[in-house]
Amino acid sequence: MTLTDELSSIYSGRGADTYFGEAMTTLEHSLQAAYFAQACDAADALVIAALLHDIGHLIEPATDDITGWKSDARHELSGSRWLATRFGPDVSEPVRLHVPAKRYLCARDAGYVGRLSGASIQTLKLQGGPMSDAEIIVFENEAYFREAVLLRQWDDQGKVAGLATPPFSHYGAIIDRLSSA
């Protein structure tokens, strides 16, 4: 089984579930994030990071009803660890940093919070809210912080109910080429 086959199986299973308070599935959201990354001519590794940024939700499932969450699922950490065994850091590190990137953008861009979906605002509270000045300095010293900010923006864009995107198989050749497994 190739990595593309493994990922396709994961996304066709749990990825068909509703995406945490949004009007779409996790698979649709992931495909939209990758679609927006490709539309911006992002590097292939960043397109795949956009596609797989929420895999942590699929490999360590949490309850779909976020209103009952008492703590953050930390899907960015479980997902990036899983991805790091299959890809290089140019895929796994932006995934690890995409939640901190949301907190960063909340602190740096006064209008950003107003553009977040209701579900993202709710999870922001569990994720620590906007970054402090000290956290901003640490984040800006991360090797992949710029890529994580871009990924976060595509993540936020990828919540359009009914948007037509290429299927998961569209990314198979890129996944196989970038795979380190």
N, C-alpha and C positions, 0 to 999 in steps of 0.2 A: 504494500500500500504506500503510495506516495504521500508526501505532506499535504499536497493539494487535496488528495482523496480524504485524508484524515480531517482536514479543516472543513471540507465540504460536508462531511458527515456530521461534524459538530454543529455547523451552522444550519444544516437542514433539520436537525433535531431541535435542540433548545433554542436555536436562533429563530424558530418559528413562533416563539412565545411573544406576547406583547412586551414592548420595550418600556418598562418602568414609567408608567404615567403618561406615555406619549401615544399618539394615534397611529402606531405602526409596530412592526415586529423588530426585534433586535437585528435580524438579517437585513431588513429594509434600511434601518438606520446605518448599519455598517456599510452597506453598498452605497448609500448616499454620501457618507463621509469620504469614501474612496473616490466616488464620482467627482466630488468637489475638489479633491486633491489633484486628480488628473486634469480637471478643467483649468487648474492653476499651473499646469506643467511641472508639478512637483516631481522630485526624484522618485524613481521606482520604490526605493526602500520606504520613503515617506508615504507613498500611496498605499503600500501594504500595511504600514503602521496604522494608517487611517482605517483601512478595511478591518484590521484585527484589534483595534484599540479597546474593544469591550469584551474580548475573549475571556477575561477573568470572570465576567458574569456567567459565562457558559460552562466553564470548567469547575467553578465553585459556586453553584447556583444559590441565589438568595431569594427570599420571598418576593413575589412580583408587586405586592402592595407596599410601596415605600412609605405610606402614611404610618405604618407600624414599626418602621425601623427606629431603633434606639441608638445605633452606631453605624458608621459608614462600613460598607462591605469591603473596602480597600481592594477593589477589583483591579486597579491599575498595578498593584504589586503582584498579585497572583498571576495576572495576565502577562506582565513583563518577565516574570521568572520563567513561566512556561515558554514564552517566545524566545527567551535568551538561550534555551537549549536547542533551538531550531533555526535561529537567525542571528545575524550580527547585531551589535548595539545600535546601528542605524535604524533598525526596526524596533527592537525591544525598549530602548531608552526613551524615545518620544512617548511610547505607551506608558512607561513608568511615570512619566512627568505630566501626562495630560490632565490629571486632576489638580496637581499643584499649579498648572498653567491656568486653570479656571480661577483659582484663588488669586493668582498673580494678576490676571486681567481685571478681576474685581477691584483690586487695590490700585491698579495703574490707570484704568479707564473709567471715568465717572459714569459713562453711559452704558457700560457693559452689563451690569446687573439687570438693567431694564430690557436687555435683549435676550436674557435667559428664559427658557421655558419654566413653567411652574415646577416641574419635577426637578430641574437643575437648581432652582432656588432652594427647594426643600433639601436636596442632598448637600448643597453648599453649606448649610448650617451644620450638618453632620461631619463635613470634611474640614471644619475649622474656620469657615468664613474667609473674608479677604485676608491676604497676607499682611503681616506686620512689616515695618521697614527692615528689620533684621532678617526676616524670612525672604524678603525680596532680594536682598544682597546674596544670600545663599543660593537662591533659585537662579539668579542671573549668572552665577559662577558654574552652573551645571553645563557640561559640554553640549548637551542637546536641548538647551532651554528654548532657543529660537524655533527649532523644529517642533517642540512640544506646543508652543504658542500657536503655530500654524495648524497643527493637528487639532488643537482645542477649538479653533475657529471653524474648521470643517466639521468637527463633532457637533458644534452648535448649529451649523447650517443644515446638517443632515437630519432634519426633523420635519420634512415636508410630506404630509400625507398624500399618497398617490403618485409621487414623483417617479417617472420611469428612469431606470438606471440599467447599465449592463449587468448581466447575471454574475454570480460568484465565479463561474468558469472563465469569465473574461480575464481574470487575474491569475489563472493557473500557471501560465508560462512564467510570469514574473515571480510567483511564489517559488516555483521549482528552481529558477535560476538563483534566487537569493538565499534559498535554504542552505543551512550549514550542516543539516543532518544527513 
